Amino acid sequence: MSVELPRAGKPEDVGLSSERLQRVRDALARDVDAGIVPGAVVLVARRGQIACLEAVGYRDREAGAAMSTDTVFRIASMTKPFTSVAAMMLAEEGRLILADPVAKYLPEFSGLKVAVNSDDASATTLTSEPCRRPMTVHDLLRHTSGLTYAPLTGPALSQAYIAAGVGNVAHSNAAFVTKLAAMPLAYQPGSTWQYGLSTDVLGCVVEVVGGMALDDFIEQRICRRLGLASTGFAAVDAARAAEPQVDRELGKRPPMLREATVKPNWISGGSALMSTAADYGRFCQMLLNGGVLGDTRLLAPATVALMSADHLPPGVAYGPQMRAMFGALAPVPENAIGFGLGFAVRNAIGGNALPGSPGDYSWSGVSGTYFWIDPREQLIAILMMQAPLQRMRYRYLMRALVYQAVVG
């Protein structure tokens, strides 16, 4: 099995312009030279072939280490699609049912309560009410579970999360489940799209149903079978790991989700994977192909179609920070974007300032990573960067610069 997708002879062979693709590299190089970002790797593939795989700038600016196409990045929330695929593999085997309550697989989630007015900035104490319906596995996949991240909720619930050590990277997945299940939910299950710890809980479900640790499941059932030799939760050689640059104002690097050279104790299904652009490209091509890459099939075409459809119900509410947090890529009606089972899903060309196609699906990482898959154009685009403070600019920039290069 090859280590990456085949290369196109030239971009024009797959309907892309060499001259226009150069604009992607030029724009990134200008910002590297200006000291705005340290460097990046960009992959653009179309019709099953790589048209662009470019390394720009520095893997580690302070060390003077140049970026290379095999540099390994913290992909942060781009971990979530891997965990979602793992869950759907188990669903295809009849071992996991999406409509089931989460408590069927994680009994700690029985008898959950819901915080009343969790977003109230003036509340100093937590009051709660019973769940109106159980949290389901489907809710975990589409982020309607009622779970949140501590920084994205009001001070009372946020402080409760922090005091309990929810999400402490020193804890195991078992300890994470015990601590989180003791907290009230931020919202009634099914009522609100709120980004949070849903996929981390989904990873714990995968462990229970799959009968092995999440990192082992993803390594054995996904990475090894797809030939993703540089993707995993393990420690990374410092000579291959991308690092954010020192912030000029703060005089230090921005905080990251994990230390690259140390394997985390908490195998976060929502944020802890490391990967390369080429590896992630193979994962995306598997999805674009309808669940298969070469002779290896992970999912059926119908399952990929289900995952990449909009699953947000009519009238769903949104957490108060979601629009600001994701900008033009927020999965809200005014952006013509919804959310499927692990991805944001574009519903229309109009209604959004960024180019795209109906049915394209995507996600990103707080560390600066971003990808999307466009079935209509048979297109994959991946940006690997460790620049958390600048991440929104480059998600927007990638959309504009990649689509302007599609000419055939």
C-alpha positions as CSV (number, residue, x, y, z in Angstrom):
1,M,0.0,0.0,0.0
2,S,1.4,3.4,-0.9
3,V,2.1,5.9,1.8
4,E,0.1,8.7,0.1
5,L,-2.3,9.3,-2.7
6,P,-0.9,9.2,-6.3
7,R,0.4,12.5,-7.6
8,A,-1.1,14.0,-10.7
9,G,1.3,14.6,-13.5
10,K,0.4,18.2,-13.3
11,P,-2.6,20.0,-11.7
12,E,-4.2,20.6,-15.1
13,D,-4.6,16.8,-15.4
14,V,-7.3,17.0,-12.7
15,G,-8.8,20.3,-13.7
16,L,-6.7,22.7,-11.5
17,S,-4.5,25.6,-12.6
18,S,-0.8,25.4,-11.7
19,E,-0.6,29.2,-11.9
20,R,-3.6,29.7,-9.6
21,L,-2.5,27.0,-7.1
22,Q,0.7,29.0,-6.7
23,R,-1.3,31.7,-5.1
24,V,-1.9,29.4,-2.1
25,R,1.8,29.0,-1.5
26,D,2.5,32.7,-2.2
27,A,-0.1,33.9,0.3
28,L,1.2,31.6,3.0
29,A,4.9,32.5,2.2
30,R,4.1,36.2,2.5
31,D,2.6,35.7,6.0
32,V,5.6,33.5,7.1
33,D,8.0,36.2,5.9
34,A,5.9,38.8,7.8
35,G,6.2,36.7,11.0
36,I,2.5,36.2,11.2
37,V,2.6,32.4,11.2
38,P,5.6,29.9,11.4
39,G,4.7,27.7,8.5
40,A,2.2,25.3,7.0
41,V,1.6,22.2,4.8
42,V,-1.1,22.3,2.2
43,L,-2.6,19.4,0.4
44,V,-5.1,19.7,-2.5
45,A,-6.3,16.5,-4.2
46,R,-8.9,16.1,-7.0
47,R,-10.3,13.1,-8.7
48,G,-8.2,10.8,-6.5
49,Q,-4.8,12.5,-7.2
50,I,-2.7,15.0,-5.3
51,A,-2.4,18.2,-7.3
52,C,-0.6,20.2,-4.6
53,L,1.4,19.1,-1.5
54,E,3.5,22.0,-0.4
55,A,5.5,22.8,2.7
56,V,6.0,26.5,3.5
57,G,8.1,28.2,6.2
58,Y,9.2,26.7,9.4
59,R,8.4,23.5,11.3
60,D,9.9,25.4,14.3
61,R,10.7,29.0,13.7
62,E,12.8,29.5,16.9
63,A,14.9,26.5,16.1
64,G,15.3,27.5,12.5
65,A,13.9,24.1,11.4
66,A,12.3,24.2,7.9
67,M,8.8,22.8,7.3
68,S,8.6,19.5,5.4
69,T,5.7,17.7,3.9
70,D,6.1,14.8,6.4
71,T,5.9,17.2,9.4
72,V,3.5,15.9,12.2
73,F,0.9,18.3,13.6
74,R,-1.4,18.4,16.5
75,I,-4.7,18.1,14.6
76,A,-6.8,19.0,17.7
77,S,-10.5,18.7,16.8
78,M,-9.8,17.1,13.5
79,T,-9.5,14.0,15.8
80,K,-13.3,14.0,16.0
81,P,-14.0,12.6,12.5
82,F,-11.7,9.6,13.3
83,T,-13.7,8.9,16.5
84,S,-16.9,9.3,14.6
85,V,-15.8,6.9,11.9
86,A,-14.8,4.4,14.6
87,A,-18.3,4.6,16.1
88,M,-20.0,4.2,12.7
89,M,-17.8,1.1,12.0
90,L,-19.3,-0.4,15.2
91,A,-22.8,0.6,14.2
92,E,-22.3,-1.2,10.9
93,E,-21.3,-4.3,12.8
94,G,-24.5,-4.2,14.8
95,R,-22.7,-3.6,18.0
96,L,-23.7,0.0,18.5
97,I,-27.1,1.6,17.8
98,L,-27.1,5.3,17.3
99,A,-30.7,5.7,18.8
100,D,-29.7,4.1,22.0
101,P,-29.2,6.1,25.2
102,V,-25.5,6.7,26.0
103,A,-26.3,5.2,29.5
104,K,-26.7,1.7,27.8
105,Y,-23.0,1.7,27.1
106,L,-21.8,4.0,29.9
107,P,-24.1,3.4,33.0
108,E,-22.5,6.4,34.7
109,F,-24.7,8.6,32.5
110,S,-27.9,7.2,34.0
111,G,-30.0,9.8,35.9
112,L,-28.4,12.9,34.4
113,K,-29.5,16.3,35.4
114,V,-29.6,19.5,33.4
115,A,-28.4,22.9,34.7
116,V,-31.0,25.6,34.6
117,N,-29.9,28.7,32.7
118,S,-26.4,27.3,32.4
119,D,-25.3,30.4,30.3
120,D,-26.4,32.9,32.9
121,A,-23.3,35.0,33.6
122,S,-24.8,36.3,36.9
123,A,-25.6,32.9,38.4
124,T,-23.3,32.0,41.3
125,T,-24.9,28.6,42.2
126,L,-26.0,25.6,40.1
127,T,-29.6,24.6,40.0
128,S,-30.7,21.6,37.9
129,E,-33.8,19.8,36.6
130,P,-34.3,16.3,35.2
131,C,-33.6,15.4,31.6
132,R,-36.7,15.4,29.5
133,R,-35.3,12.6,27.4
134,P,-32.1,10.5,27.5
135,M,-28.9,11.6,25.8
136,T,-28.3,9.3,22.8
137,V,-25.3,8.2,20.8
138,H,-26.8,10.2,17.9
139,D,-26.7,13.3,20.1
140,L,-23.0,12.7,20.7
141,L,-22.2,12.5,17.0
142,R,-24.1,15.7,16.1
143,H,-23.2,17.7,19.3
144,T,-26.8,17.9,20.7
145,S,-26.0,15.9,23.8
146,G,-26.2,18.9,26.2
147,L,-22.5,18.6,27.0
148,T,-20.2,21.6,26.7
149,Y,-16.6,22.7,27.2
150,A,-15.9,24.6,30.5
151,P,-14.9,27.9,28.8
152,L,-18.1,27.9,26.7
153,T,-20.6,28.0,29.5
154,G,-21.6,30.3,32.3
155,P,-19.4,30.7,35.4
156,A,-21.3,28.4,37.7
157,L,-21.2,25.3,35.5
158,S,-17.7,26.2,34.2
159,Q,-16.3,26.4,37.8
160,A,-18.0,23.0,38.6
161,Y,-16.2,21.5,35.6
162,I,-12.9,23.0,36.7
163,A,-13.3,22.0,40.3
164,A,-14.0,18.4,39.4
165,G,-11.1,18.2,37.0
166,V,-13.2,17.4,34.0
167,G,-10.9,17.0,31.0
168,N,-7.7,16.9,33.1
169,V,-5.1,15.4,30.7
170,A,-3.6,13.4,33.6
171,H,-6.8,11.4,34.0
172,S,-7.8,8.2,32.2
173,N,-10.9,7.9,30.0
174,A,-12.6,6.0,32.8
175,A,-11.9,8.8,35.3
176,F,-13.1,11.3,32.7
177,V,-16.4,9.5,32.4
178,T,-16.9,9.3,36.2
179,K,-16.2,13.0,36.7
180,L,-18.2,14.3,33.7
181,A,-21.3,12.1,34.5
182,A,-21.5,13.7,37.9
183,M,-21.9,17.2,36.3
184,P,-25.2,18.5,35.1
185,L,-25.6,19.0,31.4
186,A,-25.6,22.5,30.0
187,Y,-28.8,21.9,27.9
188,Q,-31.6,19.4,27.5
189,P,-30.4,16.6,25.1
190,G,-31.5,17.3,21.6
191,S,-32.4,21.0,22.2
192,T,-29.1,22.8,21.4
193,W,-26.1,22.5,19.1
194,Q,-23.2,23.1,21.5
195,Y,-19.6,22.3,20.8
196,G,-18.1,20.4,23.7
197,L,-17.1,17.0,25.1
198,S,-19.6,15.0,23.1
199,T,-16.9,13.3,20.9
200,D,-14.7,12.5,23.9
201,V,-17.7,10.6,25.5
202,L,-18.2,9.0,22.1
203,G,-14.6,7.7,22.3
204,C,-15.4,6.1,25.6
205,V,-18.4,4.4,24.1
206,V,-16.1,3.1,21.3
207,E,-13.8,1.7,24.0
208,V,-16.6,-0.2,25.7
209,V,-18.3,-1.5,22.6
210,G,-15.1,-2.2,20.7
211,G,-13.5,-4.0,23.6
212,M,-10.2,-2.1,23.5
213,A,-8.6,1.3,24.3
214,L,-9.6,4.0,21.9
215,D,-6.0,4.6,20.7
216,D,-5.7,0.9,20.0
217,F,-9.0,0.8,18.1
218,I,-8.1,3.8,15.9
219,E,-4.6,2.4,15.3
220,Q,-5.6,-1.1,14.5
221,R,-9.0,-0.6,12.8
222,I,-8.4,2.7,10.9
223,C,-4.8,3.9,10.7
224,R,-3.0,0.5,10.0
225,R,-5.6,-0.5,7.4
226,L,-5.4,2.8,5.6
227,G,-1.6,3.0,5.7
228,L,-1.6,6.1,8.0
229,A,1.9,5.5,9.4
230,S,2.3,8.9,11.0
231,T,-1.2,9.2,12.7
232,G,-1.9,8.3,16.3
233,F,-1.9,9.4,19.9
234,A,1.7,8.3,20.6
235,A,4.6,10.5,21.3
236,V,6.2,12.1,18.2
237,D,9.9,12.6,17.6
238,A,10.7,16.3,18.3
239,A,12.5,16.4,14.9
240,R,9.2,15.9,13.1
241,A,6.8,17.8,15.3
242,A,5.5,21.2,14.2
243,E,5.6,23.9,16.9
244,P,3.7,27.2,17.2
245,Q,6.0,30.3,17.2
246,V,6.7,32.5,20.1
247,D,4.0,35.2,20.4
248,R,5.7,38.6,20.0
249,E,3.6,40.3,22.7
250,L,3.6,37.5,25.2
251,G,7.1,36.4,24.7
252,K,6.1,32.7,24.7
253,R,4.4,30.1,22.6
254,P,0.6,30.0,22.8
255,P,-0.8,27.1,24.8
256,M,-1.5,23.9,22.8
257,L,-3.7,20.9,23.5
258,R,-0.9,18.5,24.1
259,E,2.8,18.0,24.3
260,A,3.8,16.4,21.1
261,T,6.7,14.4,22.4
262,V,4.7,12.8,25.3
263,K,1.8,10.4,24.9
264,P,-1.2,11.7,26.8
265,N,-2.7,9.7,29.6
266,W,-6.2,10.9,28.6
267,I,-6.8,9.5,25.1
268,S,-9.2,12.3,24.0
269,G,-11.4,11.2,21.2
270,G,-12.1,14.9,20.5
271,S,-8.7,16.4,20.4
272,A,-5.5,14.3,20.9
273,L,-4.5,12.9,17.6
274,M,-1.3,13.8,15.7
275,S,-1.1,13.5,11.9
276,T,0.4,14.6,8.7
277,A,-1.2,16.2,5.7
278,A,-0.6,13.1,3.5
279,D,-2.1,10.8,6.1
280,Y,-5.1,12.9,6.6
281,G,-5.5,13.1,2.8
282,R,-5.8,9.3,2.7
283,F,-8.4,9.4,5.4
284,C,-10.4,12.0,3.5
285,Q,-10.1,10.1,0.2
286,M,-11.5,7.0,1.9
287,L,-14.6,9.1,2.9
288,L,-14.8,10.7,-0.6
289,N,-14.7,7.3,-2.1
290,G,-17.7,6.2,-0.1
291,G,-15.8,4.4,2.7
292,V,-13.1,2.6,0.7
293,L,-9.4,3.2,-0.1
294,G,-7.8,0.8,-2.5
295,D,-8.8,-2.7,-1.4
296,T,-9.7,-1.5,2.2
297,R,-13.3,-0.7,3.0
298,L,-14.0,0.8,6.4
299,L,-17.6,1.9,5.8
300,A,-20.5,1.4,3.3
301,P,-21.4,4.3,0.9
302,A,-24.7,4.7,2.7
303,T,-23.0,5.2,6.0
304,V,-20.8,7.9,4.6
305,A,-23.9,9.5,3.0
306,L,-25.6,9.4,6.4
307,M,-22.6,11.0,8.2
308,S,-22.3,13.8,5.7
309,A,-26.0,14.8,5.7
310,D,-27.3,17.6,8.0
311,H,-28.7,16.1,11.2
312,L,-29.7,19.2,13.0
313,P,-33.4,19.3,13.7
314,P,-35.7,22.2,12.8
315,G,-35.8,24.8,15.6
316,V,-32.6,23.6,17.3
317,A,-31.0,26.3,19.4
318,Y,-27.3,27.2,19.4
319,G,-24.9,27.9,22.3
320,P,-24.3,31.6,22.7
321,Q,-20.7,31.5,21.6
322,M,-21.1,29.3,18.6
323,R,-21.6,32.0,15.9
324,A,-18.6,34.0,17.1
325,M,-16.4,31.0,17.6
326,F,-16.8,29.6,14.1
327,G,-17.7,32.7,12.1
328,A,-18.8,32.1,8.5
329,L,-18.2,28.4,9.1
330,A,-20.6,28.1,12.1
331,P,-23.2,25.4,11.4
332,V,-26.1,27.8,11.6
333,P,-29.0,28.4,9.1
334,E,-27.8,31.9,8.1
335,N,-24.5,30.3,6.9
336,A,-26.3,27.6,5.0
337,I,-24.3,25.1,7.1
338,G,-25.6,22.3,9.3
339,F,-23.9,19.5,11.1
340,G,-23.8,15.8,10.4
341,L,-22.2,12.9,12.3
342,G,-18.8,14.3,12.8
343,F,-18.6,17.1,10.3
344,A,-20.1,20.5,9.4
345,V,-22.2,20.1,6.2
346,R,-22.7,22.8,3.5
347,N,-26.4,22.9,2.5
348,A,-26.3,25.5,-0.3
349,I,-23.9,27.7,-2.4
350,G,-25.7,30.9,-1.4
351,G,-26.1,32.2,2.1
352,N,-22.4,32.1,2.8
353,A,-19.5,34.5,2.1
354,L,-17.1,31.5,1.4
355,P,-17.0,29.4,-1.7
356,G,-18.1,25.8,-1.5
357,S,-20.6,23.3,-2.9
358,P,-23.9,21.8,-1.5
359,G,-22.9,18.7,0.3
360,D,-19.3,19.6,1.1
361,Y,-18.3,18.6,4.6
362,S,-15.5,19.8,6.8
363,W,-14.0,20.4,10.3
364,S,-11.1,22.1,11.9
365,G,-8.8,22.2,14.9
366,V,-8.1,25.0,17.4
367,S,-4.4,24.4,16.7
368,G,-4.8,25.9,13.2
369,T,-5.7,22.8,11.2
370,Y,-8.6,22.6,8.7
371,F,-10.0,20.3,6.0
372,W,-13.0,19.9,3.7
373,I,-14.2,17.3,1.3
374,D,-16.3,18.4,-1.7
375,P,-18.0,15.4,-3.4
376,R,-19.5,17.5,-6.2
377,E,-16.0,18.7,-7.3
378,Q,-14.3,15.4,-6.2
379,L,-12.0,17.7,-4.2
380,I,-10.1,17.4,-0.9
381,A,-8.3,20.4,0.7
382,I,-6.2,20.2,3.9
383,L,-4.3,22.9,5.8
384,M,-1.9,21.9,8.6
385,M,-0.6,24.7,10.7
386,Q,0.1,25.4,14.4
387,A,-1.2,28.9,14.7
388,P,-4.2,28.9,17.0
389,L,-4.7,32.6,17.3
390,Q,-4.7,33.1,13.5
391,R,-6.8,30.0,12.6
392,M,-10.0,31.7,11.3
393,R,-8.1,33.8,8.7
394,Y,-6.6,30.7,7.2
395,R,-9.8,28.7,7.1
396,Y,-11.3,31.5,5.1
397,L,-8.2,32.0,2.9
398,M,-8.0,28.3,2.1
399,R,-11.6,28.3,0.8
400,A,-11.0,31.2,-1.5
401,L,-7.6,30.2,-2.8
402,V,-8.5,26.6,-3.5
403,Y,-11.7,27.2,-5.3
404,Q,-10.3,29.9,-7.5
405,A,-7.8,27.3,-8.7
406,V,-10.6,24.9,-9.9
407,V,-10.9,25.7,-13.6
408,G,-11.9,22.4,-15.3
